[in-house]
């Protein structure tokens, strides 16, 4: 049998967690929201011993807390012009987005497609405004939000 060790991670549905783990997660939520200010208060409120809280607090996390990066995938159709990609990358940089992947097709009949995956965790504007800025250059035919993971 394979040994379970440090560094292995599993995604587990909430109803598979022990009652103590569920209470510990609720206590962490109370502390994070400010509803309770001490571990003593939070564990007392949820009916959990402090030792159980400490046992699980650094090993069990809500899924949302580990998906802190916001990633979007955008598909852009555009006229093939010199400097068009550079212009789009400037818009992306000005919005404080980080390019994770970029794929541009070979132009056919003076048109090309670009698919971008961007980390928008530190984006300085709303997503809708960002998409409008990408659509603004005259060489852009369309901009489509394909996916928005962990937003």
N, C-alpha and C positions, 0 to 999 in steps of 0.2 A: 504494500500500500504506500502511496505517495505521502510523504510527511508534509503537513501544513506548516509553513514557516513564515517568518517575517518577509514582507515584500510581496506576498501573494494577495491579490485583491479580488473580491467577489461582489457582484451586484445581487442583492437579495431583496425580495419583496417584503414589505413591512410586516405582514402577518406571519412570516417565518422567523421573525426576531423574538427573542425571549421577552417576557414582560419587563424584566429589569432593563433590557436594552431600550425598549420603547419608552419607559419612564425616564431613563437617562436622557434620551433625545428630547423629551418634553421639557426636562429640567434645563437643558442647554438652550432650548428655544426661549424659555422664560428669562434666562439670564441675558441672552442676546437682545431680546426685545425691551429689556429694562423693567419688566413686570416684577422681577425679583432681582435683588442686588447682590446676594451672597449665595454660595453653593448650599450652605446650611438651609436658607429659606427655600430655595428652589427644590431641594431634595425632600424637605419636609412637606411642601405643598403637593408634590406628586406621589408621596408615600414610598420613597426610596432611601436606602441607607447611603451615607456618604461614601462608604467603602465601595459599594456597587457603582456609584457614579464615577469614582476615580478609576475603577477597574475598566470601564468601557469608554470613558470620555475621549481617549486618544486613539481609539480603534474603530468606533462606529460613528458614521457621519450621514446626514441627509444627503441624498444625491445632489440636490441643488448647490450645496456648499462646496462640492468638489468640481462643479462645472462652472467655474468662475469666468472662464473665457467665453466670450460671445463671438461666434463665428458665423459669417454669412457667405453664401455663394451667389454670385451675380453673373448673369449671362448678358453680354453686350454685342449687338450687331452694329457694324459701322462701315463707313466708306474707308477704303484703304488709302490713307494719305500719310505722307511723311510727317512724323512727329505726333501722330494721333495717340499712340500708346503713351508717349511721354506726357502728353497733356492729361490723359486720364490718370496716370500715376501721380502727377502733381496734385490733382484734385483729391486723390486718395490720401496723399501725404498731408495736405493741408487740413484734412478732417481728422488727422491723427489715427488713421487706420494702418494696420500692418498687413502687408501682402504675405499670405501663406503659400498659395500656389497661383500660377498664372499659366493659361494655355491659350495660344492664339493659333487659329487655323491659317493655312496658306490662303491668301486672297484668291477668290474666284470671281470673275467679272467685276473687279474693283470693289469687292465687299469681303469683309473678314468677320469672324466671330471670336470673341474673347470670353473665356470663363475665368473668373477670379474667385478665390477663397480668401476672405479677409478676416482678421481678428479685429473686431470693432469695440473691444473692451474699453478702450480709452477714447473712443470717438467723441469729438467735441460738439457735434450737432445731432439732431434727430435723424433717424434712418430715412424717413420720408424726404427730408431736405437733402440728405446726402445723395439719394437716388435722383432727385431733380437736378442736382449739380452735375451728376454723371451724364444726364440726358441733355444738358445745355449746349455742349459744343455742336456746331452745325454738321459735323461729320458723323454724329451718332444717330443711328436709325432707331434703335430701341435698347432699353435697359430693363431686364427682368430679374426680380429677386427669386432665385431658385429655391434656396433654403435658408433658414435662420435658426441654427442650432444653439441651444442654451441661451436664448435671449429672454 
